[in-house]
């Protein structure tokens, strides 16, 4: 693991919406507070967050709301920390180790609109822009390189590459990532491809440097990626149990792989509750059903995705061991 400031647990946050498809602002606040208590950061409008289906207006409102909620949480934490230090006669103010980073997802096929949206997100307080490849046309490796280089040259905020073969149907070649890692405004890679050899190669790119980080988006290999030297993990199941992934991360960083691997097995079993025998889209609404049991959001989805049947939702609740 290098000394990049981008590290830790980044949860690809669901996008909570109301029945009529509007952003549920109060739910956003609740989830950000839930993440703050667990010591994790959010990735807004990624794959788990239905990023391709969020309107520009709601995307801006989402970032604005999340940033304000983050700031309120950290102000409360600072006040609590200051009070503790006054009681304990400590002088060093606000030495808070955890600081939530807001990652904002960027998707789409119109480059000029992407640049505009990225600049708006940055102006609203997003810390990092995380961009997938445009997906309408199959791209050559050189076109992938040119896309990310031009995007990094065109935006103010730092850029993170996002490789996800399952939705873009393209894989950013490792040699292209290696070239892009030298760009001064590209700070890392979030890779969700299920390929252990590729993972090792990408982690190697980040080794020994502080300006490029590797984040594992393959949740089932979170502990392994950290053991190999990755900087962070991006688990969708963290929407339901963020504290378990923070514990997994802390254990792995401390070299306690027995604990990290135990937590990996436990979180894998939780993931099966919403993922097993479901399409990606169906799993996302099932995840929202699980979050609803904690009072975080309701399981409404943005078109073209839809809710599960009442029977399916009840079956998930039963699997969680929750009784009405």
C-alpha positions in Angstrom: 0.0 0.0 0.0 1.3 3.5 -0.9 0.7 6.8 0.9 -2.0 8.1 -1.4 -4.5 10.3 0.4 -7.2 8.3 -1.3 -7.7 5.1 0.6 -10.1 3.2 2.9 -13.7 2.0 2.4 -15.7 3.8 -0.3 -19.2 2.5 -0.5 -21.0 2.8 -3.9 -24.0 4.4 -2.4 -27.5 3.6 -3.6 -29.5 6.6 -5.0 -32.6 6.9 -2.7 -35.7 8.0 -4.6 -39.3 8.6 -4.0 -42.1 6.7 -5.7 -42.4 9.3 -8.4 -38.6 9.1 -9.1 -37.4 12.2 -7.3 -34.3 12.2 -5.2 -35.1 11.5 -1.6 -33.1 14.2 0.0 -33.9 13.2 3.6 -32.8 9.6 2.8 -29.5 10.9 1.4 -28.8 12.7 4.7 -29.6 9.6 6.7 -27.3 7.4 4.6 -24.4 9.9 4.8 -24.8 10.0 8.6 -24.9 6.2 8.6 -21.6 6.1 6.6 -20.0 8.8 8.8 -20.7 6.7 11.9 -19.0 3.7 10.3 -16.0 5.7 9.1 -16.5 5.1 5.3 -16.9 7.4 2.3 -19.5 7.4 -0.5 -19.3 7.0 -4.2 -22.4 8.8 -5.5 -24.0 7.7 -8.8 -21.8 4.7 -9.5 -23.3 1.4 -10.8 -25.0 0.6 -7.5 -26.3 4.2 -7.5 -28.0 3.8 -10.9 -25.7 6.5 -12.2 -26.8 6.3 -15.8 -30.4 6.9 -14.8 -29.9 10.0 -12.6 -30.9 13.3 -14.2 -28.4 16.2 -14.3 -30.6 18.2 -11.9 -30.9 15.4 -9.4 -27.2 14.6 -9.8 -26.3 18.1 -8.7 -28.8 18.0 -5.9 -27.4 14.6 -4.8 -23.8 16.0 -4.6 -24.9 19.2 -2.9 -27.0 17.3 -0.3 -24.2 14.7 0.4 -21.5 17.4 0.8 -23.7 19.4 3.2 -24.5 16.3 5.2 -20.8 15.3 5.3 -19.8 18.7 6.5 -22.5 18.7 9.3 -21.3 15.2 10.4 -17.7 16.3 10.5 -18.5 19.5 12.4 -20.3 17.4 15.0 -17.4 15.0 15.2 -14.9 17.9 15.6 -17.1 19.4 18.4 -17.3 16.1 20.1 -13.5 15.6 19.8 -12.8 19.0 21.1 -15.0 18.4 24.1 -13.2 15.2 24.9 -9.8 16.8 24.6 -10.8 19.7 26.9 -12.0 17.1 29.5 -8.7 15.2 29.1 -6.5 18.4 29.0 -5.3 17.7 25.5 -4.2 20.6 23.3 -4.1 19.3 19.8 -7.4 20.4 18.2 -9.3 18.6 15.5 -6.8 15.8 14.9 -9.6 13.6 13.6 -8.2 10.6 11.7 -11.3 9.9 9.6 -12.3 12.4 7.0 -15.1 11.5 4.6 -14.2 11.9 0.9 -17.1 12.5 -1.6 -16.5 10.6 -4.8 -18.9 11.6 -7.6 -19.6 9.2 -10.5 -19.6 10.4 -14.1 -21.3 8.5 -16.9 -22.6 9.3 -20.3 -21.7 9.6 -24.0 -21.6 13.3 -24.6 -18.2 14.6 -23.7 -19.0 18.3 -23.3 -21.9 17.5 -21.0 -19.6 15.2 -18.9 -17.1 18.0 -18.5 -19.8 20.5 -17.5 -21.3 18.1 -15.0 -17.9 17.2 -13.5 -17.2 20.9 -13.0 -20.5 21.4 -11.3 -19.9 18.5 -9.0 -16.5 19.9 -8.1 -17.9 23.3 -7.5 -20.5 21.8 -5.2 -17.8 20.2 -3.1 -17.2 16.7 -4.6 -13.6 15.7 -3.9 -13.0 13.3 -6.7 -14.7 12.6 -10.1 -14.9 8.9 -10.9 -15.6 8.2 -14.6 -16.5 5.1 -16.6 -15.9 4.8 -20.3 -18.6 6.1 -22.7 -20.4 3.0 -23.8 -22.3 3.5 -27.1 -19.3 2.7 -29.3 -16.7 0.0 -28.9 -13.4 1.9 -28.3 -9.9 1.0 -29.2 -7.2 1.2 -26.4 -5.9 4.4 -27.9 -9.4 6.0 -27.9 -9.8 5.0 -24.2 -6.5 6.7 -23.4 -7.4 9.8 -25.3 -10.8 10.0 -23.6 -9.4 9.9 -20.1 -6.5 12.1 -20.9 -8.7 14.7 -22.5 -11.2 14.5 -19.6 -8.4 14.9 -17.0 -7.0 17.9 -19.0 -10.5 19.5 -19.1 -11.7 19.3 -15.5 -10.6 21.1 -12.3 -11.0 18.3 -9.8 -9.0 15.1 -9.6 -10.1 12.2 -11.8 -10.3 8.5 -10.9 -10.6 5.8 -13.7 -13.5 3.4 -13.3 -13.2 0.1 -15.1 -16.3 -2.1 -15.1 -16.5 -4.7 -17.8 -19.9 -6.0 -16.8 -21.7 -2.8 -17.7 -19.5 -1.0 -20.2 -18.7 -4.2 -22.0 -15.1 -2.9 -22.4 -12.0 -3.4 -20.3 -9.4 -0.7 -20.0 -6.1 -2.4 -20.8 -3.5 -2.5 -18.1 -0.9 -0.8 -20.3 -3.4 2.1 -20.9 -3.9 2.4 -17.1 -0.2 2.5 -16.6 0.2 5.4 -19.1 -2.7 7.3 -17.6 -1.3 6.8 -14.0 1.4 9.4 -14.9 -1.2 12.1 -15.7 -1.0 14.7 -12.9 -4.7 15.0 -12.6 -5.5 11.2 -12.5 -5.3 10.0 -9.0 -6.4 6.3 -9.1 -8.3 3.4 -10.5 -11.5 1.8 -9.3 -11.5 -1.7 -10.9 -14.5 -4.0 -10.7 -13.3 -6.6 -13.2 -13.2 -10.1 -11.8 -9.6 -11.1 -12.8 -7.0 -11.8 -10.1 -4.1 -11.5 -12.5 -5.3 -8.2 -13.7 -5.8 -7.1 -10.0 -2.2 -7.9 -9.2 -0.9 -6.0 -12.3 -3.0 -2.9 -11.4 -1.9 -2.9 -7.8 1.6 -3.1 -9.0 1.1 0.1 -11.0 0.2 1.9 -7.7 3.0 0.5 -5.7 5.7 2.8 -4.6 3.9 6.0 -5.6 1.7 8.4 -3.7 -0.1 10.0 -6.6 -2.1 7.0 -7.9 -4.3 4.6 -5.8 -5.9 1.2 -6.5 -9.4 0.5 -5.3 -10.9 -2.9 -5.6 -14.5 -2.9 -6.8 -14.8 -6.7 -6.6 -16.2 -6.9 -3.1 -15.7 -10.7 -2.7 -11.9 -10.1 -3.0 -11.7 -7.0 -0.7 -9.5 -8.7 1.9 -7.2 -10.2 -0.8 -6.8 -6.9 -2.6 -5.7 -5.2 0.6 -3.3 -8.0 1.5 -1.8 -7.6 -2.0 -1.2 -3.8 -1.3 -4.4 -2.2 -2.6 -5.4 1.2 -1.2 -9.1 0.7 -0.8 -12.2 -1.3 -1.4 -15.6 -0.4 -3.0 -18.2 -2.9 -1.7 -21.9 -2.4 -2.5 -22.8 -4.5 0.5 -21.3 -1.6 2.5 -24.6 0.1 2.0 -26.1 -2.3 4.6 -23.1 -3.1 6.8 -20.5 -0.4 6.3 -19.0 -1.0 9.8 -18.1 -4.5 8.8 -16.1 -3.4 5.8 -14.4 -0.7 7.9 -13.4 -3.4 10.4 -12.2 -5.6 7.5 -10.1 -2.7 6.1 -8.6 -1.8 9.5 -7.7 -5.5 10.2 -6.1 -6.0 6.8 -4.0 -2.8 7.1 -2.9 -3.9 10.6 -1.8 -7.3 9.1 -4.6 -9.2 10.9 -5.6 -11.2 7.9 -7.4 -13.9 10.0 -9.9 -11.2 11.1 -10.1 -9.7 7.6 -10.8 -13.0 6.0 -13.4 -13.9 8.6 -15.2 -10.6 7.9 -14.8 -11.3 4.2 -16.6 -14.6 4.5 -19.4 -13.0 6.6 -20.0 -10.1 4.2 -20.0 -12.5 1.3 -22.9 -14.4 2.9 -24.8 -11.1 3.4 -24.2 -10.2 -0.2 -25.9 -13.5 -1.3 -29.1 -12.4 0.2 -29.6 -9.6 -2.4 -27.4 -10.9 -5.2 -28.0 -14.6 -5.6 -30.1 -15.6 -8.6 -30.8 -12.0 -9.5 -29.8 -9.7 -12.3 -27.6 -6.7 -11.4 -30.7 -4.4 -11.6 -32.8 -6.7 -9.4 -30.0 -7.0 -6.9 -30.0 -3.2 -6.4 -33.6 -3.0 -5.5 -33.1 -6.0 -3.2 -30.3 -4.1 -1.5 -32.6 -1.2 -1.0 -35.1 -3.5 0.7 -32.4 -4.5 3.1 -31.6 -0.9 3.8 -35.3 -0.1 4.3 -35.2 -2.5 7.4 -32.7 -0.1 8.9 -34.8 3.0 8.1 -32.4 4.3 5.5 -34.4 4.5 2.3 -37.3 2.9 0.4 -36.8 0.4 -2.4 -38.1 2.6 -5.3 -36.0 2.5 -8.4 -35.3 4.8 -11.4 -36.6 3.7 -14.7 -35.9 1.3 -16.4 -35.4 -0.6 -13.1 -38.4 -1.5 -11.0 -39.2 -2.8 -7.5 -39.4 -6.4 -6.7 -42.8 -8.0 -6.0 -44.2 -7.8 -2.4 -43.5 -11.5 -2.0 -39.9 -11.2 -3.1 -39.4 -8.2 -0.7 -40.9 -10.2 2.2 -38.6 -13.2 1.4 -35.6 -10.9 1.7 -36.8 -9.7 5.1 -37.3 -13.2 6.3 -33.7 -14.1 5.2 -32.5 -11.3 7.3 -34.2 -12.8 10.3 -36.5 -9.9 10.8 -40.0 -10.4 12.0 -42.9 -8.0 11.4 
